[in-house]
Amino acid sequence: MFQYICCAGLILLYLCFYYMFGSLAAKRIPAISDSRPLMIIVGVFCYFFLFSVITIPLKVTLQPLSTLSRIWTGVLLLLTALFLFFSRKGWRARLASCRRILNGKQKYLFLLFLLLVLAQLIIVNLNRETYALWDQSYFIGDSATSLYTDTISQYDPYTGRILEKLDSEYLLETYQNHTAVMCQIFGLHPLVENRTIMASVVIILYNLIAWELGLVLFHGNRAKSLLMNGFLTLLNFFSFNLYTAAEFLLFRPSEGKTILAVLIIPALLLFFLKAINDYLPRSWWACSFLVILGSFGLNMSAIYMIPFEISAFYLPLSIREKKLTIFRRLLILLLPCVLMAAAYLLTKYKLFIYTSA
């Protein structure tokens, strides 16, 4: 029971970190400041982007995991202090807003949304079935070997032997390194952090994105948005095919491919839909840019998937509106993908990071 309470507490702590990052981002992107779900959605990508920026230099210079853990602890404490400082005058307004939600006409919708998400969390966490043993073994094994050897991805997660050189396929991906860091900070086993805590966080974030998509599609109607969430839940539980993300979400929610399928791609769709009728201001473009920056550390397949998605979105929009501004901003969104693809090819074929083996 104590372990379940710890898991629930860390899930809430992760969401608080994402909210704090999103709240700080809202200082520069006012469009998201009135929506807590949007701040959490933007915040999670800001969080992992900053983690990648800190982790990759330490990884390629073969620094100990404990060094990364100390730095990341300091960063989180510093940003928490910044959040408290900048938000010191807005606590009463936030509390009043929460009271309006809990006491107003929307409280039943809010409770139904919580019950819907809670039902998904219970079912997924009670499901012990998996069919991706190699992928699962990598994420757990890499985090576990890093944790127990105090290194950053220097050991083969399948055999436990030290690598001659760092794996180029995952060199720029830092998602599994985050698991190792948080396990070292909080004294967790990687299996618990990955398969329980992060799996639950991904499901919660997926539902928040679906909620916001419903509000966009149904012009702010919360009841219809909740119905859409319910329909998506039924679709995910009763479909198992290549045309939905259900098999990833329900069987392997904590993996990088799942995050790409159910968080990154839908988040870019969400901000595109918001930008369609309001494309001249930069707010929704900035949100898309932050999503792209944070996506690479979560899953490297984003390098190839994102350019296709955003080109399919914004290229027709620029042609329809006959606006060169849209096309220029599309090129800006594509720039991180091009630079990261170049870095990936360089580290895969030219630049190798050898260990002490």
Sequence and secondary structure as in RCSB ss.txt:
>XXXX:A:sequence
MFQYICCAGLILLYLCFYYMFGSLAAKRIPAISDSRPLMIIVGVFCYFFLFSVITIPLKVTLQPLSTLSRIWTGV
LLLLTALFLFFSRKGWRARLASCRRILNGKQKYLFLLFLLLVLAQLIIVNLNRETYALWDQSYFIGDSATSLYTD
TISQYDPYTGRILEKLDSEYLLETYQNHTAVMCQIFGLHPLVENRTIMASVVIILYNLIAWELGLVLFHGNRAKS
LLMNGFLTLLNFFSFNLYTAAEFLLFRPSEGKTILAVLIIPALLLFFLKAINDYLPRSWWACSFLVILGSFGLNM
SAIYMIPFEISAFYLPLSIREKKLTIFRRLLILLLPCVLMAAAYLLTKYKLFIYTSA
>XXXX:A:secstr
 HHHHHHHHHHHHHHHHHHHHHHHHTTT GGGTT HHHHHHHHHHHHHHHHHHHHHHHHHTT  HHHHHHHHHHH
HHHHHHHHHHHTTTSHHHHHHHHHHHHHSTTHHHHHHHHHHHHHHHHHHHH    S HHHHHHHHHHHHHHHHHT
SSS B TTT  B SB  TTSTT  HHHHHHHHHHHHT  HHHIIIIIIHHHHHHHHHHHHHHHHHHHTTT HHHH
HHHHHHHHHHHHT  STTSSHHHHHH TTSHHHHIIIIIHHHHHHHHHHHHTS SSSHHHHHHHHHHHHHHHH T
THHHHHHHHHHHHHHHHHHHHT HHHHHHHHHHHHHHHHHHHHHHHHHHT   B   
